[in-house]
Each structure stands twice: as C-alpha cells, then as structure tokens.
C-alpha cells in the first residue's frame, strides 16, 4: 500500500510540473524576473515595463504570445528589459496561434524617449511584425546565435549591425537598413527578401542563402566597400543584386533564376556558377576572372555599357556547357574575351554559344580563343575586330614610344581599353585607359617591364619605365 501511495505522489508531482506555466499581462511596476522555473510565460495581453524598473528574462525561458483574439499584443519597455539567453539555453518567443503568420503579434518595443533600454541576444523569436523595435535606433546591433522566424521585418539597421551564427527563416524581410553590415556564418532561408541594404560598407563571409525569392540586394551604390567571400547561394529567385565597389569571391551560385544581376564596378573572381538560369549580368567596369561558369541556361550577359572606358574585363574564366548562350553581348561595344576557355575544340561550336554582332547588327563583336580540352593550351584565336581580324594568330603587334615616363601611349587608330604589364619577377598589373589609348603607368617603379597583353590579346613588347 505504501508503495502505491508513493507512486501516486510521484505521478501528481510530475503532472504538476508538466503543467507549470505563468500567465502575465499589464504593467510591471516593480523589478521582476521571468525565471526558468516559471516558464513558459503566457502573455495574455500587452505588457509595459515602467520607467526605472527592470524585467530580467532568464536563459531558457519560453514566452508564448496568446494571440487568439488579437495580433496587437506587444511587450514595451520604458525601463529596462534584459532578454539575453545563452548558446545552450536560448530564450524562445513565439505566438501560440496562427504560427505561420508573420504579424501574429507586434514584438518588443523600446520607448527610448522615456529612458527605455532593451538588451536582447541569443534568442529564438517568431511571428512578430518588428521583433525588436527601437524608438531611437541603436548605434550598433549585435546578434549572436539568434533565430528570426516568420517575422515581417526581422532586423532594422540604423547605423551598423553585426550578425554571427544567426538564422533568418521565412521572414518577409530578414535584414533592412543603412550603413555598416558585418555578417558571418549566417543562414538565410525561405525569405521573401533576405537582405535589402543601403550600405556604406558590407562584409559577409561563410553565409548561406537558400530558397529565398531575393537573397542580397543593394538598393544603391555602396559608399565605401563590399566584401563577400565563401558564401553559398542556392535555389534563389535572385541571389545577388547590384554588387558594386568591392569583391565577390570563392562563392557557389547554383540553381538560382539569376545568380548575379547588374554587377557594377566590382571584382568577381574564383566563384562557381552552376545550373542557374542566368549566371552573371555584367555591367560597367566589372572585373570577371577565374570563375567557373558552367552548365547554366545563360552564362554571361553584358549590358548597360555605353563607352569604351566603362568596358568590363572578362578573362581566365571557364565558360562551358551553357545551354542558351555562353556570352550574350547586349551592347554595341566590341569585346576581346581572349584567355577564356569555352571547352569546345571547334570554332563553330563556340560561335553558336556567342551572341554578338554576327547574330544581331545592333550588337558589338566578340573576339575569343579556342583551347585544348585541358583549357591550358591555346589552339587558335578568332578575331572579328581589331588587329589581325579574321586571322587565326596568337599575337599581334602594337607600337608605343620607349622608354615610358608616366603614360604608355599606344600608337594605333584602334581604341583599346586595357593593357597588362609584367615585371621581371612575373607579377602582372592591369591598367585601364584614361582616353585616346593613353594608360597611366605612373604607379610603376622605374625599371624594365614587358607589355604582355592589350585588351587581353597576347603581346610581347619590352620597355623601360623611367
């Protein structure tokens, strides 16, 4: 009998603990703590922490918003709220009903004008219109190991944001705002727009964009610089829009409708583009090199270039196996795309994959080279314009005055856009024209050099820099 009574007591204790919860709403007029022991906390109505008072939310606490009758519930602070979990015990905040809705409740509100302070980190928050809304935006938002899920606008940046090991899942907008963005090891998945940035500077590394309608989109020119490295963009509608004034390197773009749209004044190098409907939309002053652009519907689309000085540099890429075209020249400018490998031993096969003035007289022409199957040995060069046009030759001759002072000026009626100069150690530098075939080489130290390429066409002309 005593054994049965003991078991009954244990069963009652277990039932009590499993049903433990704390219902909260209204004003907080004294310092309070939402403890793990009292979790979960059921928020039945809006909450306000009054000036001079503090609400501490312990790590591991679960907060359930009872939004059955209203989506207007909010948690406001005119005092202080500390909502900081740990890596092992994040604070969990979510709606109880209509959990697929991104506006099931309003979120946290910080009334800064009344002395409000809102500290939040290492949490998982869902279903909020604005998860953390600050009357006066913070100078810097730091979020580590945080999850934003099914929110309308997860993070709104006023000056700078630092995101590390965060997840943004199924939000209308993941990150929106101005100024400085630092993002590392984050996941953006199933968002309508993952990041929409008016950036002064953006540094993003080791992050994944998967199944978003829009991945990362820049709203305007970046003021300072952009650096994107070692990221994956998989199965997005538009993966990366308007990258400018910086670098995109060592990334994988696969199965996107458009991998990169309107690349402008940026360097795109050592990336892999596979199975996209369009790999890269190339525009003004872009440096595209050492990429693998293979098995896409469309490879490179050149657009929005109207003068020689703005021409992109496209070299040392592997552009193979694309279905509709390898390169589509959607401008009336001519381009020498020498040193790119198209993985076809027959000029007819390559020509079929290049859309230029031979297909449409409103477009410019494209020169290219034919490589062996290893993409290392040049078999022949096809020139449709410039010196040696129509002749399969590996070099052509240009003239310039030697020695060279501050400018190297090519003596030719043909206008060229770039030259490559190599020093005796084998280090090469590319210079772009300052107009009328003049190239400012004043940054070169005095010494002996070799002009090794003009518009990516092979040259071997030595000179002395004074």
N, C-alpha and C positions, 0 to 999 in steps of 0.2 A: 504493500500500500504506500509506504513512504517513498519507494522508487517512482511510483506513478505520479505522486504529488510533485516530486522533484522535476520530472519530465514536463508536467503541466506548467510549472512555474517558468521553466526554460522556454517553453512554447509561447507563453504570454509575453515574456521579455523580448523574444525575437519578433513577435508581431508588433509590439510597441515601437521597437527600434526601426523596423522596416517602414512603419507608417509615420515616422517623425518628420515634421515639417513646421515652418514658421510662416504665418501669414502676416504681411506688412503692407501699409499704405499710409498716406498722410504726411504730417510734418515730423521731422526729427529735431527736437528742441534741446536735447542733451547728447553728449558724446555717446556713441553707440558702436557696437561691434556685431557684425553678422559672422557668427562662428561656424566652423565646420560641423560642430555638434548640432547646431540648429538647422543645418541645411537639409533639404532645399528650402529656399525662401520664396514664397509665393507672393508676387507683387500684385495685389488686387486693385490698386489704384495708384495714381501718380504720387511720387514721393519728393519732398523738398527737405534738404539739409539746410538749416537756418544759419545765419552768419555767426562765426565764432565757434561753431560746433563741427565735430568730425565724425564721419562714418568710416570705420575700417572694415573692409571685406576680406576675410581670411582666405589664404590659398586653399583651393579645392572646393570652395563654396559653389553651389549651383543656384542660380537665380532664374525662376520661371515667371514669365510675364503672363498674367491671367488676362488675356486679350479677348476673351469670349464675347464681350459686349462692346468693346471699344478698341480702336487702334491708336488712340491718342495718349496712351499711358507713357509717362516719361519719368526719369529719375534726375532731379535737378539738385545742384549744389550751389548755395550761396555761402557755404562754409567750406569744408574740405571733404572730399571723398578719396580714399585710398583703395583702389581696385587693382591690386598687384598680386598675381599668383606666382608660382614657381614653375620651373620646367617640368617637374614631376606632378605638381598639383595646380594646373591652370584653373582660373575662375571661369565658370561656364554660365553664359547668359543667353536665354532664348525664349521665344514665345511658346505658350502651351498649345495654342490652337492656330490653324491656318499657317502651319510652319513652312509652307512653300512660298509664302508671301514676303516680299522684300520691304513692306511697310506695315508689318503686323503690330509694331509699336514704334515710338518716336526715338528712343535711345537716351543716352546720358546727356545732360545739358549743364554747362558750366557758366553761371552768371558772373562773369569776371568783374563787372562794374560794381557788384556788391561784395567783392572780396572772395569770390568763389575760386576754389582750387580743385582740379580733377587730375589725379595721378592714376594712370592705367597702363598695365603691361602684363604680358604672359596670361592672356585670357582667350576664350573662345566665345565670340559673340555672333548672334544670328538674328535675322528678321527685323533689324532696326532701320528706320528711314535714314538717320545720321547716327551711327553708333556712338560717337563722341563729338558733341557739338560745343565749340568754344565761342562765347560771345566776342572775346578778343583772341584771335588765333595765337597759338604758341609760337615762339621763335623757332623751336625745333621739336618735331615729333619723333620719338624713339620707340619703336615697337620690335620686340624680340620674341620669337616663338608664339606669335599670336595668329588666330584664325578669324577671318571675317567671312561669314557665310550668309548668302541670300540677304544682303543689305542693299539699300538703294544707292548710297554713295558711302563706301566704306571708310576711306581716309580723305580728308580735305586738307591740302597743304597750303599754308600761308607764307612760309619763308623757307623751311627746309624739312626734310623727312629722312629718317634712317630706318630702313626695314631690314631685318635679319631673320632668316628662318621662319618667315611668315607665309600663311596660305590665304589666298583670296579665291573663294569658290562661289560661283553662281550669283555674283553681285551684278546690279545694273551697271555701276561704275566701281572699279576697285580703288584706284588712286587718282585724284584730280587735284590740280592746283598749280602753283607758281614756284619758281626759284630752284632750289637745290635738292636733287634726289640722289640718295645713295641706297642701292638695293643689292642684297646679296643672298643667294641661296633661298629664293622665294618661289612659290608655286602660284600661278595664275591659271585657273581652270573654269571653263563654262561661264565666263563673264560676258556681258554684252560688250563692255569696253573695259579692259584690264587697267590700262594707264592712259590718261589724257593729260599731257604735260605742256605747260608754258614754262619751259625750262631755262634757267640761267646756266645750269650745269647738271648733267646726269651721268652717274657711274653705276653700271649694272653688271653683275657677274653671277655666274653659276645659277641662273634662274630659268624656270621652265614656263612656257606659255602653251597651254593645251586646250583645244576645243573652244576657244573664245571667238566671238564674232569679230572683235578687234583686239589685237594684242597691245602693242605700244604705239601710240600716235602722238606726234609732236604737233602742237597747234600753230607754231610759228618758228621763226629762226631761233636757234639756241644762242644765247648771248655769249656764253663762254666756251664750253666744250662738252662733247658727248663721248662716252667710252662704254661700249657694250662688248662683253667678252664671255666666251664659254657658256652660252645660253642655248636653249632648245626652243624652237617654235614649231609646234606640231599640230596640224589639222585645224588651223585658224582660218577664218574668213579672210582677214587682212592681218598679217603677222606684225609687220613693222612699217609704219607710215612716216614718210618725210624725215628720215635720218639725215642730220646735217651737222657740219662743223665738228667732225670727230671721227671715231673709228668703230667699225663693226668687225669683229674678228673671232675666229675659232668657234663659230656658232653652227648649229644644224637647223636648216629650214626644210621641213618635209611635209607634204600633203596639205599645204595651205592653198587657198584660192589665189592669193597674191602674197608672195613671201616678203618682198621689199617693194614698196611703192614710192616713187619720186625721191630717189636718192640724190642728194644735193650737197655739193662741196664737202664730201666725206670720203673716207678710205674704207673700202670693203674688201677684206683680204682673208684668205685661209678659211673660208666658210664652205659648207657643203649644202647644196641645193638639190633636193630630190623630190620628184613626183608632185611638184607644185603646178598649178595651172599657169602661173607666171612667176618666174624666179626673181628677176630684178628689173625694175623700171629705172633706167639710168638717165640722169639729167646733168645739170651744169657742174662742171669741174669735179666730177667724181673720179676717184682712183680705184679701179676694179682690178684686182690682181690675185693670182694664186688661189682661185676658188675652183671648186668642182661644181659645175652647173650641168647636171646630167639627168636625163630621163624625165624632164618636165614637159608639160604641154608647150609652153613657150619659155625660151631661155632668157635672152637679153632683149629688152625693148628700149631703144634710145629715143628720148622725147624731150621736148621743151628746150632745145638748144638752137640758138639763132645766129651765133657768130663763132668764129674760129677760136677766139680767146677762151670761150666757155666750154670747149670740147672736152668730153671725158677721156680719160686714159684707161684703156682696156687691154691688158696684157698678161701673159703667163697663166691664163685660165684653161681649164679643160671643159669644153662645151660640147657634150656628146650625147647622142641618143635622145635628143628632144624631139617631140612629135610634130608640132606645127611649124616651129622655126627655132633655129639656134640663135640668130640675131635678126631683129626687125628694126631697120633704120627708119624711124618715123620722123625724120628731119630732112632738110635739103642739103645738109652738110656731108662732106666726104670724110671717111674714117679709115685709117690703116689699123687693122686689127691683127697685125703680124705678131707672132710669138704665142698666139692662142692655138690650142690643139682642138680640132673638130672630130678626131677619131674616124676619119674616112680617108682612104688612100686615093680616092677618085675626086677630081675637082667637080665633076658633075653632081656627085652626091652632096658635097659641101654647098655647092651653088644652090641646090634645091632647098637647103635649110637657111639660106641667107636671103632676106627680103630687102632689096635696095633699089637703086635706080634702074637696074636691068628689068625689074618687075613692075615698077611704077615710076614714071619720069619725074614725078614731084619729089622723089626721094633722092638723097645723095648716094654715092657709090661706096663700096667697102672693099678694101684690099685684105687678102688673107694668105696664109701659108698652109701647105699640106705637109703633115708629119707622118712618120712611120707609126706602126702600131704601138710603139712604146711611148709615143709623144715626146721623144727626145731628139730625133734626127729630122731636120727639115729636108723634105724631098724636092719641093719646088715652091715658088711664090707666084701668086696670081695678083697682078696689079691692074686695076681698072682705071686708075688715075695716077698722076704724078710721074716722076722719072721712071723710065722703063715700063710704062703702061703696056700691057698686053704681052710682055716678055717674061718668061719664067727665069728669073735670075735671083741670086741670093744677096747681092749688094748693089748699091748704086752710088754714084759719085756726087759729092757736093763740094762747093768751093767757099772758102772764107779766108779773111786776112789772118796771117800768122806771123808774129806772135799776137796773143789776145790780151787786151787790157781788162776793162770792166765788162765789155759786151762782146759776145761772139755773134757776128752778123753773117748769116748765110747769103751768099750771092746767087739768088735764084728768083725767077719770076713766079715760081710756085710758092704759095704761102704754107709754112709749116707751123705746127702748134707746140711741138716739144722736141727736146734733144736729151740724149743720155750721154753723160761724160763719166769716164772711168779713170781713176788714178792708177799709179804703178803698183799699188797693193791689191788692185782688183775691186775696190769699193766704187760703186756707181751712184751718181746723183742725177735726178731728172729735173730739167729746167723747162718752164713754160714760157712762151713768147710774151714779150712786152709790146709786141706790134711790129709789123714790117720785117719779119724774120730776124728780129733782134732778141737776144737772150742775155739776160743779166746774170753774169757768172762772177760778180764781184765778191761773192762769199767764198770762192775757191782760193786757197792759199797759192802763192806763187810756186810754179813747178811744172813738171811735164805731165800731160794728160793725153787721153785718146777719146775722140768723138766716136762713140760706138753705135749710136742709133739716132735717126731722125724720124720722128713720127713712127717709132717702133720698127723702122726699116734699117737693116743692118748697114753700118758704115764703119770704116777703119781709117780714121784720119787723126794723126797725132798733131799736137800743138803745144806751144809753150804759153803758160799763163804768167803774165808779168806782175 
